[in-house]
Structures are given as C-alpha cells and as structure tokens.
C-alpha cells in the first residue's frame, strides 16, 4: 500500500515537472537590443538606454568596441550601430557591405570640434592658424580623424608630436604629459577636462560632426530598434547629450 502511494505521488510529481517544463519552454525570452560602436558616445548612449528601459521596459545594452572588433561582433548579434562621426558609419559599411540597413541610417546630435588648451591658455592659441607656430606641441587621436584641423600642409604632420589611438587614450595622455599644448578634439572630451583645460571652438559647419545610427539587417527586433532610435531623437535624450558636451 505504501509503495503504491509512493508510486502515485511519484507519478504526480513527474506530471507536474513535465507541465512546468513545457510551460517554461513556451515562454518568450526577454528582448534585448545590442548596440555597438566606438568609445566616444558610449557613456551618453548608455544613460539614454537606461532611461529608455525605465520608460519602455526594453533592455538595451550599449557596447563599445574598436573597429576590428565591430567588424566581427556586429554581424554576429548586433541590432544597432552607432558612430562617433559620419565617416565612421561610412567606413564600416564599406568594410562590411550588407551588415547595416542603410535606409535606416540617420545622423543625430552634433558635436562641435575645437582646440583643448592648458588652463589660462598660456600660448594664446585662438584658432587653427596658431597651431602652425613653432613650439606648439599637438596631440592627435587617430580614430578622430582631425588632421585637417591641425594647420599643417597636406601629407605632413606639422606640429603633431603625440599620437594615440582612442579618445580615452587622449584624455590619459593629456593628463600625464604637460608638454602637450593643444589637442584638436570634440567638445565632449573637454567636459572631462573642464577643471584643467579650456576649449577654443573652431567655427563653421565643417567643424561639426554628427552621431550616426543604423539598424542591422540581421536584427530580430526591428520594431524595438526603431523605437529606441525614435527615443534618441526625443527632448529627453537631447538633454542627456547636451549634458555631455554635444551641441
């Protein structure tokens, strides 16, 4: 009798486990948007993503990566690409044709380019022409593609004497090497240096670059991706970009 009861309970437990497992297998996994791009706009987009998730319940993970890593990761599981400037998106699409849906591409929030100088501007650098003067040591960040603003003749590096690859490396170099006099970069990087440097704006439209976005061809979450891009165009997102030095 006891054996029969035990056997009955075992059968019931087995049925419950089967039902539970079957129910779990039919649950829809949570939708997660994976957004890939360079380091410059990463912290801004992360804050926007956090607010978007709070308002809409859609998880957005923003991941920064160098160009060679983007070429590998975005086709694997990326939903959205972002760049630090228009040419970055164009370069990615040229290297990886068909990964991005270029009909979805748009340029969002602009960033002003200018010259970061030491506090008090001891060399009285007021524009590109002053970067040509003898004795002005310039920092160049390769990924920013700022050579046209250094005041040097085409094909020559002029007063560029300090070379790094990323904006984060630029921040580190500026702080560690007091011999650097000027860094032509985005106003957004100066936000991190406000207490120790000044920013001289370069006027004109050519000194403004936008933040390009595009949805991937492979994304299974097209509707959610479009919703996130729409949020990035909102006043709430605009406020976040302004806070970090975008125009």
Backbone bond lengths (Angstrom), bond angles and torsions (degrees), N, CA, C in turn:
res aa  C-N    CA-C-N  psi(-1)  N-CA   C-N-CA  omega(-1)  CA-C   N-CA-C  phi
1 X - - - 1.469 - - 1.518 111.00 -
2 X 1.330 114.42 -47.51 1.467 118.26 179.96 1.515 110.74 -63.36
3 X 1.335 114.98 -37.39 1.461 119.06 178.24 1.509 111.35 -64.49
4 X 1.340 116.84 -39.03 1.461 120.35 179.09 1.519 111.48 -65.50
5 X 1.360 114.04 -41.36 1.475 118.31 178.47 1.523 110.70 -62.38
6 X 1.334 114.16 -44.89 1.472 118.55 -179.85 1.518 110.95 -61.86
7 X 1.347 113.94 -40.54 1.460 118.05 179.35 1.520 111.38 -64.00
8 X 1.367 115.09 -38.44 1.469 119.56 178.45 1.513 111.88 -63.64
9 X 1.348 115.07 -44.96 1.463 119.02 178.96 1.538 111.23 -63.43
10 X 1.320 115.29 -36.96 1.454 118.83 177.79 1.517 111.89 -63.84
11 X 1.362 116.12 -39.49 1.457 120.05 178.23 1.522 111.74 -64.20
12 X 1.358 114.75 -42.93 1.470 119.34 178.71 1.528 111.52 -62.85
13 X 1.347 114.57 -43.15 1.470 118.51 179.67 1.519 111.05 -62.44
14 X 1.341 114.88 -39.48 1.451 118.73 178.69 1.508 112.43 -63.87
15 X 1.353 116.00 -41.24 1.461 120.17 178.47 1.524 111.34 -63.90
16 X 1.355 115.93 -42.09 1.468 119.98 179.08 1.522 111.23 -62.45
17 X 1.340 115.66 -40.84 1.461 119.80 179.27 1.521 110.92 -64.29
18 X 1.346 115.33 -39.95 1.462 119.65 178.95 1.511 111.45 -63.83
19 X 1.366 115.17 -43.70 1.463 119.98 179.86 1.522 110.91 -63.54
20 X 1.343 115.71 -44.75 1.469 120.65 -179.29 1.523 110.94 -61.95
21 X 1.351 115.50 -44.39 1.465 119.86 -179.49 1.519 111.44 -64.38
22 X 1.333 115.41 -41.31 1.464 119.73 179.22 1.515 110.92 -63.76
23 X 1.350 115.53 -41.28 1.465 119.16 179.28 1.507 111.33 -64.73
24 X 1.349 116.10 -39.94 1.465 119.71 -178.97 1.517 110.88 -66.38
25 X 1.339 115.86 -36.58 1.456 118.91 -176.80 1.520 112.73 -68.76
26 X 1.338 117.04 -20.67 1.465 120.14 -179.50 1.524 112.36 -93.37
27 X 1.344 117.39 -3.66 1.454 119.76 179.41 1.533 109.81 -69.20
28 X 1.317 116.43 139.30 1.460 121.31 178.56 1.525 109.76 -79.14
29 X 1.322 118.70 123.74 1.466 120.15 179.08 1.524 110.68 -62.85
30 X 1.327 117.91 148.23 1.470 120.23 -179.45 1.532 111.02 -62.52
31 X 1.321 115.34 142.76 1.453 120.18 179.65 1.523 109.98 -81.30
32 X 1.318 115.59 127.99 1.456 121.87 179.66 1.516 108.58 -126.51
33 X 1.330 116.17 124.25 1.465 120.82 175.74 1.526 109.19 -91.52
34 X 1.320 116.77 129.42 1.459 121.49 177.38 1.526 108.26 -107.74
35 X 1.325 114.52 119.58 1.463 121.95 -174.29 1.526 107.86 -115.57
36 X 1.324 117.12 121.57 1.466 122.07 -176.04 1.520 111.39 -116.15
37 X 1.347 115.00 144.15 1.454 119.71 175.43 1.516 111.34 179.33
38 X 1.332 118.43 -172.71 1.463 122.71 -177.76 1.527 112.38 -76.72
39 X 1.337 114.62 175.37 1.456 119.81 -173.31 1.515 116.00 -73.44
40 X 1.343 118.26 -28.80 1.461 120.87 -174.25 1.514 115.09 -52.48
41 X 1.330 119.72 -57.08 1.469 121.26 -179.08 1.533 113.84 -86.87
42 X 1.337 117.91 3.71 1.465 120.35 -170.77 1.521 113.32 -56.85
43 X 1.339 117.46 -49.58 1.471 120.28 -175.64 1.525 111.58 -67.10
44 X 1.335 116.78 -32.39 1.468 120.51 179.58 1.528 110.04 -69.07
45 X 1.327 116.05 -47.38 1.459 120.20 -179.99 1.524 111.64 -66.47
46 X 1.324 117.16 -31.84 1.466 120.12 176.65 1.519 110.73 -64.00
47 X 1.327 117.18 -43.44 1.464 119.94 178.33 1.530 110.75 -65.87
48 X 1.321 116.72 -38.83 1.469 119.91 175.62 1.523 110.69 -63.06
49 X 1.339 116.69 -40.81 1.463 121.44 -179.23 1.518 111.14 -63.98
50 X 1.325 116.92 -39.32 1.464 120.70 179.02 1.527 111.07 -63.46
51 X 1.319 116.33 -42.96 1.464 120.36 179.06 1.528 110.59 -68.27
52 X 1.326 116.87 -38.88 1.471 121.66 178.12 1.528 110.45 -61.66
53 X 1.324 116.47 -44.38 1.469 120.04 179.31 1.535 110.66 -63.55
54 X 1.323 116.19 -40.49 1.467 120.68 179.15 1.529 111.28 -61.91
55 X 1.320 117.10 -37.59 1.458 121.22 -176.29 1.527 113.08 -84.58
56 X 1.344 116.59 -33.60 1.464 119.54 -170.47 1.524 114.13 -120.05
57 X 1.334 117.54 -6.73 1.459 119.79 176.96 1.515 114.60 71.84
58 X 1.321 117.87 19.17 1.459 122.09 178.46 1.528 108.55 -110.18
59 X 1.324 115.98 121.42 1.454 120.96 -177.11 1.530 110.28 -76.34
60 X 1.326 115.76 128.85 1.466 121.45 178.03 1.525 108.13 -124.37
61 X 1.318 116.09 122.65 1.459 121.45 177.67 1.524 108.31 -107.36
62 X 1.329 116.39 119.71 1.466 121.67 -179.78 1.524 108.31 -101.75
63 X 1.327 116.24 121.41 1.463 120.93 -175.94 1.513 110.66 -123.33
64 X 1.326 116.37 128.84 1.462 119.85 177.88 1.522 109.40 -92.18
65 X 1.327 114.65 146.64 1.456 120.16 -178.21 1.521 109.59 -156.06
66 X 1.321 115.92 150.47 1.455 121.23 175.17 1.534 109.50 -75.18
67 X 1.330 117.93 161.80 1.463 119.92 -173.85 1.517 115.17 -51.48
68 X 1.337 118.47 -44.03 1.469 119.20 -177.96 1.522 111.89 -67.44
69 X 1.346 116.80 -30.00 1.460 119.81 176.50 1.527 111.17 -74.93
70 X 1.330 116.75 -36.22 1.467 120.23 176.60 1.526 110.83 -61.79
71 X 1.320 115.97 -39.98 1.464 120.07 179.81 1.527 111.36 -59.65
72 X 1.326 116.53 -30.01 1.463 120.99 -178.41 1.521 112.26 -90.16
73 X 1.345 116.84 -42.65 1.462 120.30 -170.27 1.530 113.63 -81.26
74 X 1.302 117.11 -40.23 1.467 119.16 -174.88 1.531 112.94 -60.36
75 X 1.335 118.82 -43.03 1.467 117.86 177.88 1.531 113.12 -66.89
76 X 1.345 117.35 -22.43 1.458 120.72 -176.72 1.519 112.44 -76.33
77 X 1.344 116.45 -52.61 1.470 118.67 -174.84 1.525 114.01 -146.38
78 X 1.334 117.60 12.81 1.459 120.08 -178.18 1.520 113.18 -77.98
79 X 1.325 115.53 143.48 1.467 121.97 176.40 1.520 112.06 -106.52
80 X 1.341 116.26 -32.22 1.467 121.19 -177.42 1.526 108.89 -141.01
81 X 1.316 115.29 140.98 1.465 122.05 171.85 1.526 109.12 -105.85
82 X 1.341 116.77 141.23 1.461 120.32 169.03 1.525 108.55 -130.95
83 X 1.316 115.65 151.67 1.454 120.37 179.25 1.513 111.78 -127.66
84 X 1.326 115.89 168.57 1.450 120.48 176.81 1.514 112.86 -88.64
85 X 1.323 116.24 -15.49 1.472 122.80 177.87 1.515 107.80 -162.03
86 X 1.333 115.77 163.03 1.462 120.74 -174.50 1.526 112.49 -57.15
87 X 1.342 116.75 -40.51 1.459 119.30 -175.88 1.529 111.55 -64.09
88 X 1.338 118.18 -24.96 1.463 120.10 179.64 1.531 111.24 -66.25
89 X 1.323 116.59 -43.29 1.458 119.90 177.21 1.532 109.97 -64.56
90 X 1.319 116.31 -43.03 1.469 120.19 -179.76 1.528 110.74 -62.17
91 X 1.328 116.53 -41.41 1.467 120.24 179.00 1.528 111.00 -65.41
92 X 1.342 116.42 -41.46 1.465 119.58 179.32 1.525 110.38 -62.41
93 X 1.313 116.33 -45.44 1.462 119.98 -178.56 1.528 110.82 -64.85
94 X 1.303 117.01 -34.54 1.468 120.18 178.29 1.532 110.86 -68.40
95 X 1.327 116.59 -38.11 1.469 119.97 178.64 1.524 112.39 -75.56
96 X 1.354 115.83 -29.22 1.463 120.54 -173.33 1.523 110.98 -131.45
97 X 1.326 117.70 65.94 1.463 119.76 -176.84 1.526 111.42 -60.68
98 X 1.344 115.01 136.94 1.453 120.68 177.01 1.510 115.38 90.74
99 X 1.336 118.53 -10.81 1.473 120.44 179.18 1.523 110.62 -74.18
100 X 1.324 116.70 -41.21 1.461 120.92 -178.83 1.522 111.03 -98.58
101 X 1.328 115.28 146.01 1.458 120.81 169.75 1.521 106.55 -86.56
102 X 1.318 116.20 97.71 1.459 120.15 -173.07 1.525 112.61 -70.06
103 X 1.315 117.99 -13.27 1.470 119.52 174.66 1.526 110.79 -71.82
104 X 1.334 116.38 -18.00 1.466 120.17 179.10 1.525 112.18 -92.13
105 X 1.332 117.28 -7.16 1.465 121.22 -174.33 1.526 111.50 -65.92
106 X 1.329 115.25 138.19 1.469 120.61 175.51 1.517 109.30 -151.37
107 X 1.316 115.58 153.33 1.460 122.11 179.56 1.521 109.39 -102.89
108 X 1.323 115.55 117.30 1.460 121.42 -179.49 1.523 109.90 -103.11
109 X 1.287 116.46 -175.00 1.459 130.26 -177.92 1.543 115.90 -6.31
110 X 1.332 117.03 117.62 1.466 121.73 -178.71 1.524 112.68 -77.98
111 X 1.342 114.14 157.33 1.474 121.31 173.00 1.524 109.07 -126.87
112 X 1.309 114.81 135.21 1.457 121.10 178.38 1.527 109.69 -83.65
113 X 1.324 115.89 139.28 1.464 122.60 174.21 1.525 108.25 -97.00
114 X 1.318 115.66 142.08 1.457 120.36 178.16 1.514 110.79 -158.87
115 X 1.307 116.22 -168.58 1.463 122.25 -176.84 1.521 109.11 -114.80
116 X 1.319 116.07 118.32 1.462 121.31 173.21 1.527 107.72 -82.46
117 X 1.336 116.41 126.27 1.471 121.74 179.08 1.526 108.95 -127.72
118 X 1.301 115.37 166.06 1.463 120.70 -179.93 1.532 111.09 -64.72
119 X 1.320 116.11 153.60 1.456 121.64 -179.41 1.519 110.31 -54.65
120 X 1.325 115.59 131.57 1.461 120.59 -177.84 1.518 113.28 86.62
121 X 1.328 117.13 -6.92 1.461 123.18 179.30 1.533 111.46 47.66
122 X 1.346 117.14 62.56 1.468 120.55 -172.99 1.522 114.99 -61.38
123 X 1.335 118.10 -25.88 1.465 120.40 179.70 1.525 112.42 -95.17
124 X 1.333 117.02 6.13 1.468 122.23 178.89 1.535 111.40 51.93
125 X 1.306 115.50 50.45 1.459 121.53 177.46 1.522 108.17 -85.05
126 X 1.311 116.61 116.94 1.467 121.03 -176.00 1.524 114.10 -120.76
127 X 1.327 117.19 -1.21 1.451 119.72 179.98 1.516 111.18 -178.51
128 X 1.335 115.67 -179.41 1.457 121.20 -176.28 1.524 111.68 -59.32
129 X 1.323 116.24 -37.41 1.466 119.04 -177.11 1.532 112.25 -60.66
130 X 1.330 116.66 -30.69 1.464 119.95 179.63 1.517 112.41 -72.66
131 X 1.320 118.06 -17.65 1.458 120.81 178.61 1.525 111.98 -74.40
132 X 1.331 117.08 -11.13 1.468 121.62 178.43 1.526 111.98 -82.69
133 X 1.323 116.77 -15.62 1.464 119.78 -173.75 1.525 111.67 -64.09
134 X 1.296 116.09 147.54 1.458 121.25 177.73 1.533 109.81 -64.45
135 X 1.319 115.40 136.56 1.460 120.22 176.41 1.517 114.89 92.33
136 X 1.333 118.15 0.44 1.472 121.07 176.93 1.529 108.50 -92.52
137 X 1.314 116.99 113.90 1.461 121.89 -179.52 1.525 110.20 -92.96
138 X 1.328 116.53 122.61 1.462 122.22 -174.21 1.524 110.87 -109.06
139 X 1.316 114.92 139.71 1.465 122.81 172.80 1.520 108.82 -94.91
140 X 1.336 116.67 134.30 1.462 121.22 178.26 1.525 110.18 -123.72
141 X 1.339 116.27 128.96 1.470 122.80 175.21 1.526 107.27 -101.97
142 X 1.310 116.95 116.51 1.464 121.13 -172.73 1.527 112.80 -57.17
143 X 1.347 117.44 -45.92 1.459 120.43 -175.24 1.533 112.67 -66.74
144 X 1.335 117.56 -17.42 1.460 119.70 -178.52 1.526 113.32 -83.04
145 X 1.328 116.93 -18.71 1.470 120.55 175.31 1.536 111.81 55.86
146 X 1.326 116.55 56.57 1.471 122.13 -174.77 1.529 113.95 -105.86
147 X 1.307 118.42 10.51 1.463 119.85 -173.37 1.528 113.70 -55.65
148 X 1.322 117.49 -32.10 1.474 119.65 -177.50 1.526 112.00 -65.64
149 X 1.328 117.11 -16.49 1.468 120.32 -177.88 1.527 112.84 -101.41
150 X 1.322 118.70 6.86 1.454 120.55 -175.41 1.528 113.18 -88.03
151 X 1.323 116.19 -6.94 1.456 118.53 178.08 1.508 114.36 79.88
152 X 1.335 118.66 4.69 1.458 120.78 -178.92 1.521 109.90 -91.68
153 X 1.307 116.53 161.80 1.456 120.80 179.07 1.525 109.78 -72.94
154 X 1.324 117.71 151.84 1.465 121.02 -177.83 1.526 112.18 -54.66
155 X 1.348 115.40 134.19 1.457 120.37 178.11 1.514 114.67 85.30
156 X 1.343 116.86 -1.43 1.470 119.78 179.71 1.526 109.00 -126.28
157 X 1.317 116.35 151.79 1.469 119.57 -175.03 1.522 112.62 -91.68
158 X 1.340 118.35 -7.28 1.458 120.45 176.65 1.521 112.62 56.23
159 X 1.346 115.83 -124.03 1.467 120.75 -176.68 1.524 113.89 -91.10
160 X 1.324 118.30 12.61 1.472 120.81 177.02 1.525 108.33 -72.81
161 X 1.327 115.52 114.80 1.467 120.31 -177.67 1.535 112.23 -125.15
162 X 1.312 116.10 -0.85 1.461 119.94 -179.24 1.530 107.70 -133.88
163 X 1.314 117.08 119.62 1.459 122.57 -175.76 1.524 111.03 -120.24
164 X 1.340 116.48 129.41 1.461 122.28 172.78 1.526 107.58 -135.28
165 X 1.323 116.96 175.70 1.462 120.26 -173.32 1.517 113.36 -101.06
166 X 1.331 118.36 -42.74 1.464 121.76 -174.58 1.529 111.61 -118.63
167 X 1.328 115.92 165.72 1.461 120.87 177.19 1.515 112.52 -63.27
168 X 1.322 117.45 -38.87 1.469 120.23 177.32 1.522 110.69 -61.29
169 X 1.326 116.55 -39.37 1.461 119.96 176.06 1.530 110.12 -66.58
170 X 1.334 116.54 -31.79 1.454 120.37 176.77 1.522 111.96 -64.33
171 X 1.333 116.59 -43.99 1.467 121.13 176.60 1.530 110.39 -58.18
172 X 1.320 115.80 -46.31 1.467 120.50 -178.72 1.532 111.12 -63.39
173 X 1.339 115.96 -44.58 1.465 119.90 -179.35 1.524 111.05 -63.47
174 X 1.333 117.51 -41.51 1.463 121.51 179.55 1.526 111.11 -59.42
175 X 1.308 116.32 -41.48 1.465 120.35 -177.28 1.525 112.97 -75.99
176 X 1.329 116.22 -32.66 1.464 119.21 -175.80 1.525 113.30 -86.83
177 X 1.335 117.82 -21.39 1.459 120.96 -173.92 1.526 110.80 -122.10
178 X 1.328 117.42 94.67 1.474 120.30 -179.47 1.519 113.09 -66.96
179 X 1.333 118.14 -8.46 1.452 120.93 178.14 1.519 113.31 -76.62
180 X 1.319 117.11 -11.09 1.461 120.46 176.35 1.526 108.45 -76.49
181 X 1.320 117.30 124.56 1.468 121.96 -177.37 1.529 112.59 -95.70
182 X 1.331 117.13 -31.83 1.460 119.82 -172.78 1.529 110.19 -149.77
183 X 1.313 114.36 144.93 1.456 121.34 175.42 1.529 107.81 -136.13
184 X 1.316 116.80 112.54 1.464 120.99 176.61 1.524 107.38 -80.62
185 X 1.324 116.38 115.19 1.459 120.13 -172.96 1.516 110.21 -158.14
186 X 1.335 115.48 -173.19 1.460 121.36 179.05 1.530 110.97 -82.16
187 X 1.302 115.02 149.22 1.466 120.51 176.77 1.526 111.51 -58.20
188 X 1.320 116.74 -29.50 1.464 120.76 -178.95 1.526 112.28 -61.91
189 X 1.337 117.93 -32.72 1.466 119.00 177.08 1.527 110.98 -73.35
190 X 1.331 116.48 -30.41 1.462 118.62 179.02 1.521 111.98 -65.40
191 X 1.338 117.74 -25.85 1.465 120.81 178.54 1.527 110.40 -54.80
192 X 1.346 116.68 -35.48 1.469 120.69 179.05 1.524 112.25 -77.04
193 X 1.342 117.07 -9.83 1.471 120.77 -175.08 1.525 112.92 -121.03
194 X 1.318 116.78 15.10 1.470 119.98 -173.69 1.520 113.36 -56.47
195 X 1.326 118.04 -33.95 1.464 120.99 -177.06 1.524 112.62 -78.44
196 X 1.319 117.22 -12.17 1.462 119.41 -174.34 1.530 113.98 -130.73
197 X 1.328 116.47 3.71 1.463 118.82 -177.98 1.523 110.24 -153.51
198 X 1.326 116.25 165.09 1.456 122.72 175.91 1.525 109.21 -118.89
199 X 1.314 115.71 161.95 1.464 120.55 -176.34 1.522 109.34 -124.63
200 X 1.341 116.10 120.78 1.452 122.39 178.22 1.525 107.70 -103.02
201 X 1.318 118.12 110.38 1.458 121.22 -177.72 1.523 111.31 -67.48
202 X 1.329 115.84 140.03 1.461 121.74 170.43 1.523 106.63 -94.61
203 X 1.304 119.02 119.44 1.468 120.95 -175.13 1.526 112.19 -75.39
204 X 1.326 114.98 165.10 1.459 120.54 173.56 1.511 113.78 99.18
205 X 1.330 115.07 160.33 1.458 121.12 -176.53 1.525 112.74 -68.75
206 X 1.315 118.12 -29.76 1.466 119.00 -177.85 1.523 111.91 -69.78
207 X 1.325 116.87 -14.98 1.462 120.77 177.66 1.523 111.51 -97.22
208 X 1.326 117.05 22.71 1.462 122.55 175.28 1.526 108.21 -125.21
209 X 1.323 116.21 128.77 1.459 121.06 176.60 1.522 109.45 -126.54
210 X 1.321 115.51 149.34 1.456 121.03 -176.22 1.529 111.77 -103.35
211 X 1.317 115.33 169.42 1.461 122.79 -179.95 1.527 108.40 -101.64
212 X 1.339 118.16 101.47 1.466 120.15 -175.81 1.527 112.10 -79.57
213 X 1.325 115.66 145.47 1.464 123.05 177.56 1.524 108.18 -133.45
214 X 1.331 116.07 148.63 1.465 120.12 174.57 1.517 109.31 -156.98
215 X 1.319 116.15 145.41 1.460 122.51 178.04 1.524 108.63 -88.55
216 X 1.322 116.71 143.57 1.458 120.27 179.34 1.527 111.23 -78.52
217 X 1.318 115.25 158.35 1.456 121.09 176.64 1.535 111.23 -70.41
218 X 1.328 116.98 -30.29 1.455 121.31 -172.11 1.529 113.91 -84.13
219 X 1.328 118.89 -12.02 1.455 120.07 -171.49 1.537 112.19 -59.02
220 X 1.340 117.07 133.27 1.465 120.10 172.34 1.528 111.76 -88.18
221 X 1.352 115.99 1.48 1.467 121.06 -175.22 1.526 110.57 -121.27
222 X 1.306 116.54 50.34 1.467 121.12 -175.46 1.532 111.80 -58.32
223 X 1.319 116.91 -45.36 1.463 120.18 -176.86 1.519 110.99 -62.88
224 X 1.337 116.51 -42.76 1.468 120.56 179.68 1.532 110.68 -67.71
225 X 1.327 116.71 -37.65 1.467 120.40 178.68 1.530 110.66 -63.67
226 X 1.323 116.54 -42.90 1.467 119.91 177.84 1.531 110.82 -64.26
227 X 1.325 115.83 -35.76 1.469 119.85 179.05 1.528 110.84 -66.14
228 X 1.340 116.66 -38.30 1.467 120.07 178.53 1.527 110.49 -67.30
229 X 1.330 117.49 -41.59 1.463 120.04 177.64 1.528 111.03 -63.07
230 X 1.322 116.37 -37.82 1.462 119.59 176.94 1.526 110.30 -63.66
231 X 1.324 116.65 -38.71 1.467 120.24 177.85 1.531 110.68 -64.04
232 X 1.332 116.96 -38.16 1.463 120.17 179.84 1.525 112.27 -64.89
233 X 1.327 117.10 -19.74 1.461 120.89 176.09 1.526 112.41 -87.00
234 X 1.320 117.74 -4.88 1.458 121.90 -173.92 1.533 111.76 -77.19
235 X 1.331 115.56 165.93 1.466 121.19 177.19 1.522 111.34 -64.83
236 X 1.331 116.47 -33.36 1.468 120.05 179.37 1.523 110.63 -63.52
237 X 1.316 116.68 -45.68 1.462 120.32 178.54 1.524 110.18 -67.39
238 X 1.315 116.32 -39.57 1.462 120.54 179.00 1.528 111.29 -57.38
239 X 1.313 116.47 -40.33 1.465 121.22 178.83 1.528 110.78 -61.37
240 X 1.326 117.01 -39.97 1.464 120.80 179.24 1.525 110.33 -66.03
241 X 1.325 117.43 -44.64 1.465 120.36 179.02 1.534 110.85 -61.65
242 X 1.323 116.74 -42.52 1.474 119.75 179.43 1.524 111.43 -60.81
243 X 1.308 115.97 -38.29 1.466 121.22 -178.51 1.525 111.45 -59.94
244 X 1.323 116.83 -30.51 1.459 120.68 -175.82 1.529 113.43 -104.02
245 X 1.327 117.21 17.77 1.453 119.69 170.20 1.506 117.12 101.16
246 X 1.333 117.28 2.35 1.473 118.29 172.26 1.536 108.69 -75.91
247 X 1.324 117.36 159.73 1.472 120.56 -178.56 1.518 111.35 -86.12
